[in-house]
């Protein structure tokens, strides 16, 4: 009986993840240079900008958060902004270390300076 309940709950939990579209993979990146830091979310969670540009995270929520990635780290703050300039193409993951699951990516694309 207990096994049946556990299996049923596992199946229902899996269906919920499928129905909501929840995955561990980043979604399509949004071309932007500003990410809003709101209560337990980065908006958009997956951003794209050109190499050499600066990403700005802007606090809009009511809770303390930080932004921590490979080579950059904001202080814990509740308001204001944090900026980081990305010079090399690649995908950079970041997170709030205060809230598990609060994460995002910045995809940096090469600049096209040829004018074509």
Biopython code that builds the backbone (N, CA, C, O; Angstrom):
import numpy as np
from Bio.PDB.StructureBuilder import StructureBuilder

atoms = [
    (1, "UNK", "N", (0.820, -1.197, 0.000)),
    (1, "UNK", "CA", (0.000, 0.000, 0.000)),
    (1, "UNK", "C", (0.867, 1.265, 0.000)),
    (1, "UNK", "O", (0.654, 2.182, -0.793)),
    (2, "UNK", "N", (1.846, 1.289, 0.905)),
    (2, "UNK", "CA", (2.738, 2.442, 0.968)),
    (2, "UNK", "C", (3.507, 2.606, -0.337)),
    (2, "UNK", "O", (3.700, 3.727, -0.807)),
    (3, "UNK", "N", (3.944, 1.504, -0.921)),
    (3, "UNK", "CA", (4.656, 1.556, -2.193)),
    (3, "UNK", "C", (3.779, 2.161, -3.292)),
    (3, "UNK", "O", (4.260, 2.946, -4.108)),
    (4, "UNK", "N", (2.498, 1.797, -3.313)),
    (4, "UNK", "CA", (1.567, 2.339, -4.306)),
    (4, "UNK", "C", (1.423, 3.847, -4.148)),
    (4, "UNK", "O", (1.389, 4.574, -5.141)),
    (5, "UNK", "N", (1.339, 4.316, -2.924)),
    (5, "UNK", "CA", (1.213, 5.753, -2.666)),
    (5, "UNK", "C", (2.474, 6.480, -3.124)),
    (5, "UNK", "O", (2.388, 7.528, -3.765)),
    (6, "UNK", "N", (3.638, 5.933, -2.803)),
    (6, "UNK", "CA", (4.894, 6.569, -3.186)),
    (6, "UNK", "C", (5.033, 6.629, -4.699)),
    (6, "UNK", "O", (5.417, 7.665, -5.242)),
    (7, "UNK", "N", (4.728, 5.533, -5.390)),
    (7, "UNK", "CA", (4.832, 5.505, -6.849)),
    (7, "UNK", "C", (3.847, 6.484, -7.469)),
    (7, "UNK", "O", (4.199, 7.194, -8.411)),
    (8, "UNK", "N", (2.627, 6.536, -6.965)),
    (8, "UNK", "CA", (1.616, 7.461, -7.493)),
    (8, "UNK", "C", (2.064, 8.908, -7.304)),
    (8, "UNK", "O", (1.927, 9.725, -8.214)),
    (9, "UNK", "N", (2.594, 9.223, -6.132)),
    (9, "UNK", "CA", (3.053, 10.593, -5.878)),
    (9, "UNK", "C", (4.217, 10.952, -6.794)),
    (9, "UNK", "O", (4.282, 12.076, -7.291)),
    (10, "UNK", "N", (5.131, 10.024, -7.025)),
    (10, "UNK", "CA", (6.262, 10.279, -7.909)),
    (10, "UNK", "C", (5.788, 10.533, -9.336)),
    (10, "UNK", "O", (6.290, 11.433, -10.008)),
    (11, "UNK", "N", (4.832, 9.749, -9.794)),
    (11, "UNK", "CA", (4.295, 9.943, -11.137)),
    (11, "UNK", "C", (3.595, 11.284, -11.266)),
    (11, "UNK", "O", (3.765, 11.977, -12.269)),
    (12, "UNK", "N", (2.808, 11.661, -10.260)),
    (12, "UNK", "CA", (2.120, 12.949, -10.302)),
    (12, "UNK", "C", (3.102, 14.104, -10.265)),
    (12, "UNK", "O", (2.906, 15.105, -10.953)),
    (13, "UNK", "N", (4.156, 13.980, -9.471)),
    (13, "UNK", "CA", (5.166, 15.030, -9.419)),
    (13, "UNK", "C", (5.840, 15.178, -10.775)),
    (13, "UNK", "O", (6.090, 16.296, -11.228)),
    (14, "UNK", "N", (6.132, 14.064, -11.421)),
    (14, "UNK", "CA", (6.730, 14.112, -12.755)),
    (14, "UNK", "C", (5.819, 14.752, -13.764)),
    (14, "UNK", "O", (6.280, 15.511, -14.616)),
    (15, "UNK", "N", (4.537, 14.468, -13.693)),
    (15, "UNK", "CA", (3.577, 15.073, -14.618)),
    (15, "UNK", "C", (3.495, 16.573, -14.407)),
    (15, "UNK", "O", (3.352, 17.328, -15.369)),
    (16, "UNK", "N", (3.583, 17.013, -13.164)),
    (16, "UNK", "CA", (3.546, 18.441, -12.879)),
    (16, "UNK", "C", (4.728, 19.157, -13.497)),
    (16, "UNK", "O", (4.583, 20.262, -14.020)),
    (17, "UNK", "N", (5.906, 18.534, -13.442)),
    (17, "UNK", "CA", (7.083, 19.153, -14.036)),
    (17, "UNK", "C", (6.940, 19.240, -15.547)),
    (17, "UNK", "O", (7.339, 20.235, -16.152)),
    (18, "UNK", "N", (6.374, 18.205, -16.162)),
    (18, "UNK", "CA", (6.179, 18.217, -17.605)),
    (18, "UNK", "C", (5.143, 19.268, -17.990)),
    (18, "UNK", "O", (5.344, 20.026, -18.939)),
    (19, "UNK", "N", (4.038, 19.311, -17.254)),
    (19, "UNK", "CA", (2.971, 20.252, -17.582)),
    (19, "UNK", "C", (3.420, 21.692, -17.425)),
    (19, "UNK", "O", (3.002, 22.555, -18.198)),
    (20, "UNK", "N", (4.271, 21.971, -16.430)),
    (20, "UNK", "CA", (4.696, 23.346, -16.218)),
    (20, "UNK", "C", (5.859, 23.741, -17.109)),
    (20, "UNK", "O", (6.220, 24.916, -17.180)),
    (21, "UNK", "N", (6.452, 22.757, -17.795)),
    (21, "UNK", "CA", (7.590, 23.045, -18.646)),
    (21, "UNK", "C", (8.883, 23.180, -17.858)),
    (21, "UNK", "O", (9.878, 23.659, -18.401)),
    (22, "UNK", "N", (8.898, 22.773, -16.598)),
    (22, "UNK", "CA", (10.072, 22.913, -15.754)),
    (22, "UNK", "C", (11.172, 21.971, -16.218)),
    (22, "UNK", "O", (10.951, 20.770, -16.378)),
    (23, "UNK", "N", (12.364, 22.527, -16.434)),
    (23, "UNK", "CA", (13.539, 21.734, -16.778)),
    (23, "UNK", "C", (14.742, 22.363, -16.096)),
    (23, "UNK", "O", (14.663, 23.472, -15.567)),
    (24, "UNK", "N", (15.837, 21.653, -16.114)),
    (24, "UNK", "CA", (17.081, 22.204, -15.597)),
    (24, "UNK", "C", (17.858, 22.935, -16.674)),
    (24, "UNK", "O", (18.882, 23.549, -16.377)),
    (25, "UNK", "N", (17.399, 22.885, -17.920)),
    (25, "UNK", "CA", (18.066, 23.535, -19.031)),
    (25, "UNK", "C", (17.666, 25.003, -19.101)),
    (25, "UNK", "O", (16.513, 25.345, -18.839)),
    (26, "UNK", "N", (18.624, 25.884, -19.459)),
    (26, "UNK", "CA", (18.256, 27.291, -19.633)),
    (26, "UNK", "C", (17.277, 27.451, -20.788)),
    (26, "UNK", "O", (17.312, 26.687, -21.753)),
    (27, "UNK", "N", (16.416, 28.434, -20.685)),
    (27, "UNK", "CA", (15.477, 28.728, -21.756)),
    (27, "UNK", "C", (16.156, 29.581, -22.810)),
    (27, "UNK", "O", (17.356, 29.842, -22.728)),
    (28, "UNK", "N", (15.387, 30.018, -23.802)),
    (28, "UNK", "CA", (15.982, 30.891, -24.809)),
    (28, "UNK", "C", (16.424, 32.208, -24.162)),
    (28, "UNK", "O", (15.685, 32.807, -23.381)),
    (29, "UNK", "N", (17.616, 32.639, -24.494)),
    (29, "UNK", "CA", (18.148, 33.869, -23.916)),
    (29, "UNK", "C", (17.439, 35.079, -24.508)),
    (29, "UNK", "O", (17.103, 35.102, -25.692)),
    (30, "UNK", "N", (17.217, 36.080, -23.666)),
    (30, "UNK", "CA", (16.580, 37.327, -24.073)),
    (30, "UNK", "C", (17.676, 38.373, -24.225)),
    (30, "UNK", "O", (18.465, 38.586, -23.304)),
    (31, "UNK", "N", (17.728, 39.022, -25.379)),
    (31, "UNK", "CA", (18.723, 40.068, -25.604)),
    (31, "UNK", "C", (18.398, 41.265, -24.716)),
    (31, "UNK", "O", (17.412, 41.966, -24.940)),
    (32, "UNK", "N", (19.228, 41.489, -23.717)),
    (32, "UNK", "CA", (19.014, 42.585, -22.778)),
    (32, "UNK", "C", (20.303, 42.858, -22.031)),
    (32, "UNK", "O", (21.173, 41.991, -21.952)),
    (33, "UNK", "N", (20.432, 44.046, -21.485)),
    (33, "UNK", "CA", (21.586, 44.358, -20.653)),
    (33, "UNK", "C", (21.175, 44.606, -19.207)),
    (33, "UNK", "O", (21.983, 45.045, -18.389)),
    (34, "UNK", "N", (19.897, 44.319, -18.897)),
    (34, "UNK", "CA", (19.410, 44.494, -17.526)),
    (34, "UNK", "C", (18.591, 43.283, -17.105)),
    (34, "UNK", "O", (17.704, 42.831, -17.829)),
    (35, "UNK", "N", (18.904, 42.770, -15.926)),
    (35, "UNK", "CA", (18.144, 41.685, -15.318)),
    (35, "UNK", "C", (17.560, 42.218, -14.011)),
    (35, "UNK", "O", (18.277, 42.776, -13.181)),
    (36, "UNK", "N", (16.258, 42.040, -13.840)),
    (36, "UNK", "CA", (15.598, 42.437, -12.597)),
    (36, "UNK", "C", (15.816, 41.348, -11.554)),
    (36, "UNK", "O", (15.645, 40.164, -11.845)),
    (37, "UNK", "N", (16.194, 41.744, -10.343)),
    (37, "UNK", "CA", (16.322, 40.818, -9.218)),
    (37, "UNK", "C", (15.065, 41.025, -8.378)),
    (37, "UNK", "O", (14.951, 41.994, -7.627)),
    (38, "UNK", "N", (14.131, 40.097, -8.523)),
    (38, "UNK", "CA", (12.871, 40.187, -7.793)),
    (38, "UNK", "C", (12.819, 39.047, -6.790)),
    (38, "UNK", "O", (13.725, 38.215, -6.746)),
    (39, "UNK", "N", (11.782, 39.003, -5.998)),
    (39, "UNK", "CA", (11.711, 38.009, -4.932)),
    (39, "UNK", "C", (11.788, 36.596, -5.490)),
    (39, "UNK", "O", (10.835, 36.079, -6.072)),
    (40, "UNK", "N", (12.960, 35.984, -5.293)),
    (40, "UNK", "CA", (13.272, 34.601, -5.646)),
    (40, "UNK", "C", (13.299, 34.321, -7.142)),
    (40, "UNK", "O", (13.132, 33.172, -7.549)),
    (41, "UNK", "N", (13.503, 35.339, -7.970)),
    (41, "UNK", "CA", (13.612, 35.154, -9.413)),
    (41, "UNK", "C", (14.551, 36.195, -10.013)),
    (41, "UNK", "O", (14.683, 37.310, -9.510)),
    (42, "UNK", "N", (15.193, 35.794, -11.097)),
    (42, "UNK", "CA", (15.882, 36.732, -11.972)),
    (42, "UNK", "C", (15.007, 36.855, -13.211)),
    (42, "UNK", "O", (14.545, 35.845, -13.741)),
    (43, "UNK", "N", (14.770, 38.092, -13.686)),
    (43, "UNK", "CA", (13.867, 38.302, -14.807)),
    (43, "UNK", "C", (14.534, 39.202, -15.846)),
    (43, "UNK", "O", (14.713, 40.394, -15.595)),
    (44, "UNK", "N", (14.901, 38.663, -16.996)),
    (44, "UNK", "CA", (14.749, 37.278, -17.437)),
    (44, "UNK", "C", (15.835, 36.411, -16.804)),
    (44, "UNK", "O", (16.902, 36.910, -16.446)),
    (45, "UNK", "N", (15.567, 35.123, -16.668)),
    (45, "UNK", "CA", (16.576, 34.248, -16.076)),
    (45, "UNK", "C", (17.737, 33.956, -17.024)),
    (45, "UNK", "O", (18.836, 33.630, -16.575)),
    (46, "UNK", "N", (17.504, 34.069, -18.322)),
    (46, "UNK", "CA", (18.529, 33.779, -19.318)),
    (46, "UNK", "C", (18.648, 34.977, -20.256)),
    (46, "UNK", "O", (17.760, 35.243, -21.066)),
    (47, "UNK", "N", (19.759, 35.688, -20.130)),
    (47, "UNK", "CA", (19.960, 36.919, -20.887)),
    (47, "UNK", "C", (21.110, 36.754, -21.870)),
    (47, "UNK", "O", (21.993, 35.917, -21.686)),
    (48, "UNK", "N", (21.079, 37.567, -22.911)),
    (48, "UNK", "CA", (22.137, 37.545, -23.923)),
    (48, "UNK", "C", (22.613, 38.958, -24.174)),
    (48, "UNK", "O", (21.811, 39.888, -24.263)),
    (49, "UNK", "N", (23.945, 39.119, -24.290)),
    (49, "UNK", "CA", (24.497, 40.402, -24.673)),
    (49, "UNK", "C", (25.774, 40.198, -25.464)),
    (49, "UNK", "O", (26.311, 39.092, -25.527)),
    (50, "UNK", "N", (26.248, 41.259, -26.057)),
    (50, "UNK", "CA", (27.416, 41.227, -26.933)),
    (50, "UNK", "C", (28.678, 41.378, -26.084)),
    (50, "UNK", "O", (28.702, 42.137, -25.115)),
    (51, "UNK", "N", (29.730, 40.641, -26.465)),
    (51, "UNK", "CA", (31.012, 40.741, -25.767)),
    (51, "UNK", "C", (31.457, 42.199, -25.692)),
    (51, "UNK", "O", (31.413, 42.928, -26.684)),
    (52, "UNK", "N", (31.880, 42.606, -24.514)),
    (52, "UNK", "CA", (32.282, 43.985, -24.276)),
    (52, "UNK", "C", (31.210, 44.804, -23.597)),
    (52, "UNK", "O", (31.491, 45.880, -23.069)),
    (53, "UNK", "N", (29.965, 44.303, -23.603)),
    (53, "UNK", "CA", (28.858, 45.021, -22.959)),
    (53, "UNK", "C", (28.798, 44.697, -21.467)),
    (53, "UNK", "O", (29.402, 43.734, -20.995)),
    (54, "UNK", "N", (28.064, 45.512, -20.755)),
    (54, "UNK", "CA", (27.919, 45.375, -19.309)),
    (54, "UNK", "C", (26.508, 44.925, -18.965)),
    (54, "UNK", "O", (25.529, 45.486, -19.458)),
    (55, "UNK", "N", (26.412, 43.908, -18.116)),
    (55, "UNK", "CA", (25.119, 43.456, -17.604)),
    (55, "UNK", "C", (24.870, 44.190, -16.293)),
    (55, "UNK", "O", (25.761, 44.311, -15.452)),
    (56, "UNK", "N", (23.647, 44.676, -16.135)),
    (56, "UNK", "CA", (23.232, 45.327, -14.902)),
    (56, "UNK", "C", (22.131, 44.505, -14.267)),
    (56, "UNK", "O", (21.125, 44.213, -14.913)),
    (57, "UNK", "N", (22.304, 44.128, -13.014)),
    (57, "UNK", "CA", (21.248, 43.496, -12.232)),
    (57, "UNK", "C", (20.638, 44.584, -11.364)),
    (57, "UNK", "O", (21.357, 45.289, -10.656)),
    (58, "UNK", "N", (19.316, 44.727, -11.413)),
    (58, "UNK", "CA", (18.597, 45.787, -10.696)),
    (58, "UNK", "C", (17.652, 45.144, -9.678)),
    (58, "UNK", "O", (16.761, 44.378, -10.044)),
    (59, "UNK", "N", (17.855, 45.464, -8.406)),
    (59, "UNK", "CA", (17.014, 44.913, -7.336)),
    (59, "UNK", "C", (15.658, 45.603, -7.329)),
    (59, "UNK", "O", (15.580, 46.830, -7.260)),
    (60, "UNK", "N", (14.587, 44.814, -7.400)),
    (60, "UNK", "CA", (13.217, 45.322, -7.431)),
    (60, "UNK", "C", (12.330, 44.698, -6.356)),
    (60, "UNK", "O", (11.222, 45.182, -6.126)),
    (61, "UNK", "N", (12.781, 43.657, -5.706)),
    (61, "UNK", "CA", (11.954, 42.951, -4.732)),
    (61, "UNK", "C", (12.138, 43.475, -3.324)),
    (61, "UNK", "O", (12.753, 44.518, -3.107)),
    (62, "UNK", "N", (11.598, 42.738, -2.377)),
    (62, "UNK", "CA", (11.649, 43.136, -0.978)),
    (62, "UNK", "C", (12.633, 42.314, -0.154)),
    (62, "UNK", "O", (12.751, 42.531, 1.053)),
    (63, "UNK", "N", (13.342, 41.378, -0.777)),
    (63, "UNK", "CA", (14.237, 40.488, -0.040)),
    (63, "UNK", "C", (15.691, 40.766, -0.396)),
    (63, "UNK", "O", (15.996, 41.336, -1.444)),
    (64, "UNK", "N", (16.579, 40.351, 0.500)),
    (64, "UNK", "CA", (18.009, 40.418, 0.230)),
    (64, "UNK", "C", (18.379, 39.349, -0.788)),
    (64, "UNK", "O", (17.870, 38.229, -0.742)),
    (65, "UNK", "N", (19.279, 39.710, -1.717)),
    (65, "UNK", "CA", (19.786, 38.775, -2.717)),
    (65, "UNK", "C", (21.222, 39.156, -3.044)),
    (65, "UNK", "O", (21.686, 40.243, -2.701)),
    (66, "UNK", "N", (21.915, 38.243, -3.713)),
    (66, "UNK", "CA", (23.204, 38.557, -4.303)),
    (66, "UNK", "C", (23.274, 37.899, -5.673)),
    (66, "UNK", "O", (22.405, 37.110, -6.043)),
    (67, "UNK", "N", (24.304, 38.229, -6.407)),
    (67, "UNK", "CA", (24.547, 37.651, -7.732)),
    (67, "UNK", "C", (25.978, 37.119, -7.700)),
    (67, "UNK", "O", (26.929, 37.884, -7.538)),
    (68, "UNK", "N", (26.122, 35.807, -7.855)),
    (68, "UNK", "CA", (27.442, 35.185, -7.768)),
    (68, "UNK", "C", (27.657, 34.304, -8.992)),
    (68, "UNK", "O", (26.873, 33.393, -9.261)),
    (69, "UNK", "N", (28.723, 34.582, -9.727)),
    (69, "UNK", "CA", (29.095, 33.780, -10.882)),
    (69, "UNK", "C", (30.598, 33.596, -10.909)),
    (69, "UNK", "O", (31.302, 34.075, -10.019)),
    (70, "UNK", "N", (31.089, 32.914, -11.913)),
    (70, "UNK", "CA", (32.517, 32.675, -12.044)),
    (70, "UNK", "C", (33.207, 33.989, -12.421)),
    (70, "UNK", "O", (33.097, 34.450, -13.557)),
    (71, "UNK", "N", (33.912, 34.582, -11.469)),
    (71, "UNK", "CA", (34.631, 35.821, -11.721)),
    (71, "UNK", "C", (33.886, 37.088, -11.345)),
    (71, "UNK", "O", (34.398, 38.185, -11.570)),
    (72, "UNK", "N", (32.701, 36.972, -10.783)),
    (72, "UNK", "CA", (31.980, 38.168, -10.333)),
    (72, "UNK", "C", (31.082, 37.821, -9.147)),
    (72, "UNK", "O", (30.566, 36.708, -9.040)),
    (73, "UNK", "N", (30.908, 38.804, -8.256)),
    (73, "UNK", "CA", (30.072, 38.604, -7.073)),
    (73, "UNK", "C", (29.612, 39.947, -6.537)),
    (73, "UNK", "O", (30.423, 40.829, -6.254)),
    (74, "UNK", "N", (28.310, 40.091, -6.402)),
    (74, "UNK", "CA", (27.761, 41.308, -5.807)),
    (74, "UNK", "C", (27.722, 41.141, -4.290)),
    (74, "UNK", "O", (27.801, 40.022, -3.782)),
    (75, "UNK", "N", (27.601, 42.249, -3.574)),
    (75, "UNK", "CA", (27.319, 42.118, -2.148)),
    (75, "UNK", "C", (25.864, 41.674, -1.962)),
    (75, "UNK", "O", (25.064, 41.757, -2.893)),
    (76, "UNK", "N", (25.532, 41.213, -0.784)),
    (76, "UNK", "CA", (24.126, 40.960, -0.446)),
    (76, "UNK", "C", (23.475, 42.324, -0.317)),
    (76, "UNK", "O", (23.953, 43.184, 0.423)),
    (77, "UNK", "N", (22.383, 42.518, -1.041)),
    (77, "UNK", "CA", (21.705, 43.814, -1.015)),
    (77, "UNK", "C", (20.216, 43.642, -1.262)),
    (77, "UNK", "O", (19.770, 42.607, -1.756)),
    (78, "UNK", "N", (19.454, 44.673, -0.911)),
    (78, "UNK", "CA", (18.004, 44.667, -1.064)),
    (78, "UNK", "C", (17.550, 45.673, -2.126)),
    (78, "UNK", "O", (16.423, 45.596, -2.617)),
    (79, "UNK", "N", (18.423, 46.607, -2.475)),
    (79, "UNK", "CA", (18.070, 47.614, -3.482)),
    (79, "UNK", "C", (19.334, 48.009, -4.223)),
    (79, "UNK", "O", (20.440, 47.625, -3.844)),
    (80, "UNK", "N", (19.156, 48.781, -5.283)),
    (80, "UNK", "CA", (20.292, 49.251, -6.047)),
    (80, "UNK", "C", (20.590, 48.375, -7.244)),
    (80, "UNK", "O", (19.724, 47.645, -7.727)),
    (81, "UNK", "N", (21.827, 48.456, -7.722)),
    (81, "UNK", "CA", (22.239, 47.710, -8.904)),
    (81, "UNK", "C", (23.622, 47.099, -8.676)),
    (81, "UNK", "O", (24.350, 47.466, -7.754)),
    (82, "UNK", "N", (23.948, 46.162, -9.548)),
    (82, "UNK", "CA", (25.287, 45.572, -9.627)),
    (82, "UNK", "C", (25.597, 45.391, -11.101)),
    (82, "UNK", "O", (24.741, 44.946, -11.865)),
    (83, "UNK", "N", (26.812, 45.731, -11.506)),
    (83, "UNK", "CA", (27.196, 45.623, -12.909)),
    (83, "UNK", "C", (28.438, 44.749, -13.072)),
    (83, "UNK", "O", (29.324, 44.716, -12.218)),
    (84, "UNK", "N", (28.466, 44.049, -14.197)),
    (84, "UNK", "CA", (29.661, 43.277, -14.567)),
    (84, "UNK", "C", (29.814, 43.333, -16.080)),
    (84, "UNK", "O", (28.858, 43.103, -16.820)),
    (85, "UNK", "N", (31.022, 43.641, -16.532)),
    (85, "UNK", "CA", (31.320, 43.703, -17.968)),
    (85, "UNK", "C", (31.824, 42.338, -18.420)),
    (85, "UNK", "O", (32.748, 41.778, -17.830)),
    (86, "UNK", "N", (31.207, 41.811, -19.474)),
    (86, "UNK", "CA", (31.582, 40.517, -20.037)),
    (86, "UNK", "C", (32.383, 40.760, -21.311)),
    (86, "UNK", "O", (31.884, 41.370, -22.257)),
    (87, "UNK", "N", (33.620, 40.286, -21.333)),
    (87, "UNK", "CA", (34.489, 40.557, -22.474)),
    (87, "UNK", "C", (34.683, 39.368, -23.401)),
    (87, "UNK", "O", (35.076, 39.543, -24.555)),
    (88, "UNK", "N", (34.415, 38.165, -22.918)),
    (88, "UNK", "CA", (34.642, 36.960, -23.716)),
    (88, "UNK", "C", (33.324, 36.240, -24.013)),
    (88, "UNK", "O", (32.498, 36.072, -23.116)),
    (89, "UNK", "N", (33.119, 35.809, -25.273)),
    (89, "UNK", "CA", (31.924, 35.025, -25.597)),
    (89, "UNK", "C", (31.872, 33.743, -24.763)),
    (89, "UNK", "O", (32.902, 33.167, -24.412)),
    (90, "UNK", "N", (30.667, 33.323, -24.461)),
    (90, "UNK", "CA", (30.451, 32.099, -23.690)),
    (90, "UNK", "C", (29.152, 32.206, -22.919)),
    (90, "UNK", "O", (28.447, 33.212, -23.003)),
    (91, "UNK", "N", (28.843, 31.170, -22.173)),
    (91, "UNK", "CA", (27.647, 31.176, -21.330)),
    (91, "UNK", "C", (28.110, 31.146, -19.878)),
    (91, "UNK", "O", (28.860, 30.263, -19.464)),
    (92, "UNK", "N", (27.649, 32.122, -19.127)),
    (92, "UNK", "CA", (28.062, 32.306, -17.743)),
    (92, "UNK", "C", (26.864, 32.074, -16.824)),
    (92, "UNK", "O", (25.869, 32.797, -16.888)),
    (93, "UNK", "N", (26.971, 31.070, -15.981)),
    (93, "UNK", "CA", (25.913, 30.777, -15.008)),
    (93, "UNK", "C", (26.126, 31.650, -13.772)),
    (93, "UNK", "O", (27.262, 31.948, -13.403)),
    (94, "UNK", "N", (25.046, 32.051, -13.149)),
    (94, "UNK", "CA", (25.116, 32.788, -11.893)),
    (94, "UNK", "C", (23.948, 32.371, -11.014)),
    (94, "UNK", "O", (23.008, 31.726, -11.479)),
    (95, "UNK", "N", (24.014, 32.741, -9.751)),
    (95, "UNK", "CA", (22.968, 32.351, -8.796)),
    (95, "UNK", "C", (22.933, 33.332, -7.640)),
    (95, "UNK", "O", (23.849, 34.133, -7.450)),
    (96, "UNK", "N", (21.862, 33.252, -6.878)),
    (96, "UNK", "CA", (21.772, 33.907, -5.578)),
    (96, "UNK", "C", (22.111, 32.840, -4.547)),
    (96, "UNK", "O", (21.423, 31.823, -4.460)),
    (97, "UNK", "N", (23.153, 33.058, -3.773)),
    (97, "UNK", "CA", (23.571, 32.047, -2.802)),
    (97, "UNK", "C", (22.652, 31.979, -1.590)),
    (97, "UNK", "O", (22.765, 31.063, -0.776)),
    (98, "UNK", "N", (21.752, 32.936, -1.466)),
    (98, "UNK", "CA", (20.822, 32.956, -0.332)),
    (98, "UNK", "C", (19.560, 32.149, -0.600)),
    (98, "UNK", "O", (18.871, 31.759, 0.344)),
    (99, "UNK", "N", (19.242, 31.890, -1.861)),
    (99, "UNK", "CA", (17.987, 31.238, -2.229)),
    (99, "UNK", "C", (18.256, 30.126, -3.245)),
    (99, "UNK", "O", (18.495, 30.393, -4.423)),
    (100, "UNK", "N", (18.214, 28.889, -2.781)),
    (100, "UNK", "CA", (18.432, 27.754, -3.670)),
    (100, "UNK", "C", (17.451, 27.776, -4.829)),
    (100, "UNK", "O", (16.268, 28.061, -4.640)),
    (101, "UNK", "N", (17.922, 27.484, -5.996)),
    (101, "UNK", "CA", (17.064, 27.467, -7.177)),
    (101, "UNK", "C", (16.959, 28.807, -7.879)),
    (101, "UNK", "O", (16.419, 28.880, -8.983)),
    (102, "UNK", "N", (17.460, 29.865, -7.270)),
    (102, "UNK", "CA", (17.432, 31.187, -7.896)),
    (102, "UNK", "C", (18.712, 31.316, -8.709)),
    (102, "UNK", "O", (19.777, 31.611, -8.166)),
    (103, "UNK", "N", (18.597, 31.091, -10.019)),
    (103, "UNK", "CA", (19.775, 31.069, -10.880)),
    (103, "UNK", "C", (19.445, 31.596, -12.262)),
    (103, "UNK", "O", (18.278, 31.703, -12.641)),
    (104, "UNK", "N", (20.479, 31.921, -13.002)),
    (104, "UNK", "CA", (20.297, 32.409, -14.361)),
    (104, "UNK", "C", (21.565, 32.227, -15.160)),
    (104, "UNK", "O", (22.567, 31.717, -14.659)),
    (105, "UNK", "N", (21.512, 32.653, -16.415)),
    (105, "UNK", "CA", (22.676, 32.606, -17.281)),
    (105, "UNK", "C", (22.775, 33.903, -18.087)),
    (105, "UNK", "O", (21.775, 34.555, -18.389)),
    (106, "UNK", "N", (24.001, 34.243, -18.417)),
    (106, "UNK", "CA", (24.272, 35.318, -19.365)),
    (106, "UNK", "C", (25.035, 34.672, -20.520)),
    (106, "UNK", "O", (26.130, 34.141, -20.332)),
    (107, "UNK", "N", (24.450, 34.723, -21.707)),
    (107, "UNK", "CA", (25.127, 34.232, -22.901)),
    (107, "UNK", "C", (25.747, 35.428, -23.596)),
    (107, "UNK", "O", (25.055, 36.372, -23.977)),
    (108, "UNK", "N", (27.048, 35.375, -23.753)),
    (108, "UNK", "CA", (27.787, 36.475, -24.377)),
    (108, "UNK", "C", (28.172, 36.036, -25.781)),
    (108, "UNK", "O", (28.847, 35.025, -25.974)),
    (109, "UNK", "N", (27.726, 36.819, -26.757)),
    (109, "UNK", "CA", (28.000, 36.500, -28.161)),
    (109, "UNK", "C", (29.069, 37.445, -28.692)),
    (109, "UNK", "O", (29.208, 38.575, -28.225)),
    (110, "UNK", "N", (29.819, 36.964, -29.672)),
    (110, "UNK", "CA", (30.863, 37.774, -30.283)),
    (110, "UNK", "C", (30.256, 38.984, -30.974)),
    (110, "UNK", "O", (29.186, 38.899, -31.577)),
    (111, "UNK", "N", (30.942, 40.095, -30.880)),
    (111, "UNK", "CA", (30.464, 41.291, -31.571)),
    (111, "UNK", "C", (30.835, 41.195, -33.044)),
    (111, "UNK", "O", (31.893, 40.670, -33.393)),
    (112, "UNK", "N", (29.962, 41.704, -33.903)),
    (112, "UNK", "CA", (30.215, 41.708, -35.338)),
    (112, "UNK", "C", (30.654, 43.117, -35.712)),
    (112, "UNK", "O", (29.823, 43.987, -35.974)),
    (113, "UNK", "N", (31.932, 43.330, -35.736)),
    (113, "UNK", "CA", (32.484, 44.663, -36.000)),
    (113, "UNK", "C", (32.781, 44.882, -37.491)),
    (113, "UNK", "O", (33.345, 45.907, -37.874)),
    (114, "UNK", "N", (32.391, 43.901, -38.330)),
    (114, "UNK", "CA", (32.682, 44.040, -39.762)),
    (114, "UNK", "C", (31.647, 44.863, -40.488)),
    (114, "UNK", "O", (31.878, 45.299, -41.616)),
    (115, "UNK", "N", (30.482, 45.089, -39.843)),
    (115, "UNK", "CA", (29.434, 45.880, -40.467)),
    (115, "UNK", "C", (28.561, 45.110, -41.423)),
    (115, "UNK", "O", (27.680, 45.695, -42.053)),
    (116, "UNK", "N", (28.778, 43.795, -41.554)),
    (116, "UNK", "CA", (27.958, 43.016, -42.484)),
    (116, "UNK", "C", (26.783, 42.393, -41.811)),
    (116, "UNK", "O", (25.994, 41.705, -42.458)),
]
sb = StructureBuilder()
sb.init_structure("model")
sb.init_model(0)
sb.init_chain("A")
sb.init_seg("    ")
for serial, (resi, resn, name, xyz) in enumerate(atoms, 1):
    if name == "N":
        sb.init_residue(resn, " ", resi, " ")
    sb.init_atom(name, np.array(xyz, "f"), 0.0, 1.0, " ", f" {name:<3s}", serial, name[0])
structure = sb.get_structure()
